[in-house]
Amino acid sequence: MRPTPPGWNTWDAEHPACAVHLPTGFAVHLGAFSTRERRFTDFPFDPGSVRLGAHALDGSYAELELAHAGSRLRLRLATTDEGALAGDVEIVETAEWGLRFWYVLEAGFSDPLAKDGTIRLLVPEGEAAYLDPPVATGTCETGAAAFATSIRPVNAFVYEDRTDVEREFEIGGYYARPPLRERGRWAAFRFNAVTPRVGFAAAVAEDGDRALAEVRSAVAGVEDLPRGRSSTLQVESARRAAVRDVLGWNTVWDPANRRAYTVATRGWVATKFGGWIVWQSDAFLHAVMGAELGARETAIANLDAALSLATARGNLAALASGVTSWVDRSHPPIGALATWWAHRRLGALDVLERAYPVLSRAHDWWFEERDGNRNGLLEYGSSPVGDGHFVHTKLAAMDESAMDNSPVHDEAEFRVDTHTLDVEDVGLNSLLVLEGTVLARIAAELGRADDTMALRDRSSRLADMVRTELWDPDRRIFANRRWDGAFVRSHAPTSFYPMLAGIATAEQARLMVEEHLLDPRRFGGEWPVAGTPHDDSAAADNVYWRGRVWPPLNLLVYLGLRRYGMGEAAAWLAARGEAMFKREWRARRSFENFNQRTGEGGDSPDADPFYTWGALLPLIAELDDRDANPWDELGLR
């Protein structure tokens, strides 16, 4: 288990307008109340009312805009050099009289990090009580904490339960007063929009006197610190900043497993998956993104999250979460590539040593469990183990491909005797060749000569089979193949994965790119790469993997083009993907997928608007702007 990371960050997956200090669990929440609508909010994550701004990966700065009942607020959070938190809340726009729109800064101890924490209010005595703001002080098992505002609030009260603040406003209105308490778990400092801006600070220390001193020092500098921290983020390119901000906002704390990691999207964590979720392929891609930014802790945290999915049978589960775990199936194998990528970018030899036995065993599992007809070419499937949703069904087998409803699966049947689909998948077999090749490179780095030779031999044999058995000479493209020998009618970008793995001949690669990838009637057009060819009737469905562009597929197709020296086609794919991303990023949206005909992300309810891998598109453009070929940088030629 990795140690609890220190410091402040937006760790709460459900509440982006919240800063939490780990490991004490001391937290600062923002809430607001509209009298017009008689409704309170603590701003749970909702892309419709939350606009996520700049976010440093180390938590040193974050800003966001929040809407409630027609009014808008801006929250900025920054850390001091001494490790305290300083920030401000600003009213940007009001939809009702300022006296009747209230915002509340709540400071206290967040469950389950600090179940024993208590808070008290220190109120100045005499006339000072009418001039100086109160200060909240607290203690917990791991230390002491303090919170202060730059100006005096309308009032401040102590609560045992933070949700009591909401009930009090909605039932009693803004004049309501709670019972006076000497101590509790939360202190709420109440302001209204008559006060357009307020600064605040929070600090933790070994003892109460030190925490109090640090918070007073931090609040004294609150006028300048957020602006200063914000300016330091402006030096990065727009592409890197986009990747940083998406990765930063979606990096949260997993309370069940006590670890930091990056989620696919904040929007799914609490409401859909019981407080935490790790998708295998997402976690590996997040590690690549972190590595490209030089963010060692973020990259390694995500590699460790992915590796934690190892099952007793050897595979890496497709998904683990608070409500369901899919140990019966895996995900497309990209773990060795992601691990090696992190090593090359960050010099993480310790990660190679930790990851290799897990990834090697998972690689073997595919050959043991997913060759249903025992001919050497593999299929996706679902084993009869565990109690994950849809276990041992065609849906679960399609889930294993991470392309759940792709038309490439339409002709497949699920064979209960082999636990696989009856279609050999070109994408899976190509990725296994690449995975084996990279594992061999890792084994060589670790001095495992026998493993290196065995992995290279198996990868070479599989590559030969893909090159000859999954090439459709009539349509001149790689394709999935049914067990009866017929090629599947539908194609996907996975047809280009033999280029990613170095399997295709130069002529095969040329034919596919010229006749399929660049053809606007097939995979090309203004918004590539089409998830389903435009001339496939399934593209008209425009539902998830049917008729949508998916950033991970763009990354892997792009890497295949660069491997074969097709720089012009690669630059086209990178530029069009970046253009697609930038259209939506103007509204701070990083979509899960995009309409392949219009480039829109928000036209589908099945496209999450702040999905981490959406930022792969500017990352691809960043890779393409370099003089070096990614394969040379990775040492995988």
Secondary structure, DSSP 8 states (H G I E B T S, - for coil): ------EEE---SS-SSEEEEETT-EEEEEEEEETTTTEEE-----TTTEEEEEE-TTSSEEEEEEEETTEEEEEEEEE-TTS-EEEEEEEEE-SS-GGGEEEEEEEEE-TTTTTT-EEEEE---GGGGGTS--EEEEEETTEEEEEEESS--SEEEEESSTHHHHHHHHHH-TT------S-BSEEEEEEETTS-EEEEEEEEESSHHHHHHHHHHHHHTTTTHHHHHHHHGGGS-HHHHHHHHHHHHTEEEETTTTEEEE-S-HHHHHHHHTT-EEEHHHHHHHHHHHHHTT-HHHHHHHHHHHHTTB-TTS-B-SEEESS-B-TT----S-HHHHHHHHHHHH--HHHHHHHHHHHHHHHHHHHHHS-TTSSS----B--S-S--TTTTSHHHHHHHTT-TT-GGGTT--EETTTTEESEE-HHHHHHHHHHHHHHHHHHHHTT-HHHHHHHHHHHHHHHHHHHHHSEETTTTEE--EETTS-B-S---GGGGHHHHTT-S-HHHHHHHIIIIIS-TTTT-SSS---SS-TTSGGGGG-BTTBSEE-HHHHHHHHHHHHHTT-HHHHHHHHHHHHHHHHHHHTTT-B-S-EETTT--STT-TTS-TB-GGGGHHHHHHHHHTSSS-HHHHHT--
